[in-house]
Amino acid sequence: MTTRLHLVVDGPATAPVLLLGSSLGTAAAMWEPQVPALAERFRVIRYDHLGHGRSAVPPGPYTLDLLGRELLRTLDDLDVPWVHYAGLSLGGMVGMWLAAHAPDRVRRLALLCTSASLGPPEQWRERAATVLADGLPAIADAVVARWFTPAFAAARPEVVATYRAMLTATSSAGYAACCAAIAAMDLRPDLGRIAAPTLVIAGSDDPATPVAHAHRIVERIPGARLVVLDAAAHLANVERPEQVRRLLLEHFDEERGDR
């Protein structure tokens, strides 16, 4: 079996599958704070988006439809009929697409620090052009400053350095191609079709996808609920690892009572 997406798999082979999608500019390692606990109860599959980490970097620009269909093909290749899904930022956007367009494949959904429409498109096209011209180091400091609150960055500079290195190791072409997908994205008309029980998590201090974006998602997905984490910016799973771990375990463990 060959796939264009790089996968990292943890947990019992017979457990329910929990698929984890990471943010723009990160890879599967973004989820390290949560994986040990999640893998005790789930078959955790982390993937790198196209153009990211160790996944293939086909020519861009990409669309959200392409990213979502690539993930469906991968699940078909793995013979996985359905998953629980948690995604942060770009990973959350792909998760919304998946739950809306292939509802039979997503049992429960968690969306972290994400948006259904993240304009204006011009800012994403400009960012893509900068990265293609000057490389990811040209935007790294500005991006990482939005990932973590100043207090966390001051207290944990080694963590910030690790995630900055993850960003700058990303393919410039792949990053720019995913910027194009975000620029063209508008999932708002699709949200009402999502039937999976949905948890939305936002960071109170997230400048990239502010809490208002989470409210707009919750308003459109039937039955969705929102949790706002205090003193958390965009990579809330890194800044508030215990809280995110607990929320995900509680949300996905509710599957036991769904049948």
N, C-alpha and C positions, 0 to 999 in steps of 0.2 A: 504493500500500500504506500503510495506516494501522495504527498499533499504539499501545496505551496505554503501552508501555514506551519510554523514551528510550534510544537506542543510540548508542554511539561506536564507529566501526569503523576499524581500522588494519591495515596489512599487505596482502600480495598477494591479489588477488581469487581466485586459483586455489589458494591454500594451504589446508591443513586448518583448520577453524574451531576456535578456542579461545575459549570463552565464560567471562567473568569476572563473578562475583557479589560484590558488596561487602557491608560490614557494616551493621547497624542504625545509622542516623544518618549514613551517608556516601553518597557517590554514585560515579559511574564514575571520577572523578579520584582516588579512593583508590588505584587501581592504577598511577598514573603512574610509580612507581619501577621497575616491571617491563615496562611496555608497549614501550619502544623495542627491547629485546632480544627479547622474545617476538614482536613484529611482523616481525622479520627472517625468521622461520620459519613463522609462522601468520597466518591471517586472524583477528585478535583483535577480538572483539565484547564490549564492556563494556555493561552495562545498569544502569539505575537501577530498584530495586524499585518496585512500586506505592507511591505516597505519598512517594517520595523523589526528590530531584534535580528533573529536568525531566519525570519520568513523571507520568501522571495520578494524581489523588487521589480515587478513588471512595470513597463512604461506607464506614466501617468498621463493625464490626471485621473484620479479615482473618483468613484461615486459611492454614496452610502449603499446603494443597491448592489454594487460590485462587492463591497466588503461583506455585506450580509449574505449574498449568495455564495461567496467563497467559504464562509463559515458553514452554511448548510451543506455544501459539497463535502466539507471535511467531516461533518457529522455522519453523512451518508457513507463515506469511506470507512469510518470507524464502526459503522452499523449501530449507531446510537439513535434510538427512535425519539427520545425526548430528553430534555435537560432542565435543571434549574439554572438560572443565569444571573450573574452579578457583573455589572460593568460600571467603570468610572470614566467620566468625561467621554472621549470617543468610544470607549467600550460600552458606555451607557446608551449612546446613540445607536450603535449596532444592535444592542439588546432591544431597544424600542422597535427598531425595524424588524428584527427577528420575531418578536412577539406579535407584531401587527400583521406581518406577511406570511408567517408560518406558525399560527397560533397553536397547532397541535404539537409543535416541537418544544414549547416552553411551558413548563408546569408552574413555576413560580419565578418572579422577577424582582431583582433589586437594582435600583438605579442610583448611582452615587455621583454627586457633583457634576451634573450633566445638564443638557438643554435640548429642547426639541427644535429650536431655531436659534442660531448663534451668529447673528449679523453684527455689523454690516458685511456683506460679501467682500467688499473692497479691501477690508483689513486683512482678510485671509489670503486674498490674492497678492497683496503687498508683502505679507509675511513669506509666502511661498517664493516670491521673486527674490527677496533678500536672502533666503536660505540657499536658493540655487546659485545666486551670484557670489555670496560670501561665506557660505557654510553655516552650520548650526551654532558654532561658537559666537557668531555675530548677534544672536538673539538669546543665547543661553542665560545670561544674567537676568534679563528682563522676564523671561519665562519662569525661571526658578523662583524669582521674587513673588510670583503669583501662586506658586505651589505651596508655600509655607508662610505662616505668620512670622513677623519679625521676631517675636519672642522665641518661637521654636527655632528659627534659624540661628539666633544668638546662643541658645542653650545646646543645640545639637548640630554644630557645623559639620561634623563628620557624616551625618546622615544627609544633609543638604549636598555635600560634595559627592556622595555616592549617587544621588539621583541626578545631579548635574552631569556626571560622567555618563550615566545611562542615556541622557538626552543627547549629548554630543557624540555618542557612539552610534546614534541612529543614522540611517542613510539620508542624506540631504534630499535626494530624489524622492525617496519614499515618504519623507516628512512632507515635502511640498505637495506630493500627489494626494496625501490625506487632508492637507489644508484645503485643497480644491473640493474634496468631498464635503467638508464642513461648510464651505462657502455656499455650496448649492443646496444644502440640506434644509428641508422644512418638513418635520415630522408631525406638526400639529394636526393636520387633517387625519392622520392615522391613529392618533392616540385613543380615540373612542372605540377602536376595534380590538384593543388589548384586553383579553379576558383573564390573563394570568393574575393571581393575587400579587400586588405590586407594593413594594416598599421603596420610598424615595428618601435618600439621605442627602442633606446639604450641609455645607460648612458655613457657620455664621459670618466668617470673615473671608469668604471666597470671592476674589475679584474677577475670576475667570468665568464662573457660572454662578452668579449671585443667587441668594435665596429666592428672589422673585421668579427665577426660571424654574425652580423646583415647584413653587406654588402653581405655576401654569401647567406643569405636567400633571400634578395631583388633581387639578380641577378637571382635566380631560380624560384621565384613565379611571373608569368606574371602580369605586371601592379602594383606590390607592390611598396610602397613608404616608405622612411626612414626619421625619425626625430631623431636627436641626441640631447639629453638634456645635457647642460653644467653643470659641478659641480654635477654630479649624479653618484652614484655607482650602486650596483646591485638592491637594492630595490628602484628603481627610483620613484615609485608611492608614497613612503613615504617621500623621500627626496625632490621631486619636485611635491607635490600633486596638486597644482593649474594647472600647465602645463599639467600633465597627465590627469586630469579631463577635461580640455578644449579639448585636442586632442581626447580623447575618445568620448566626446559628439559630436564634429564636425564629426568624422569619422562615428559613428553609426547613426547620424541624416541624413547623406547623403542618407540613405535608402529611405527617402521620395521622393528623386528624381530618384530612381532606377527603378521605375515602369512606 
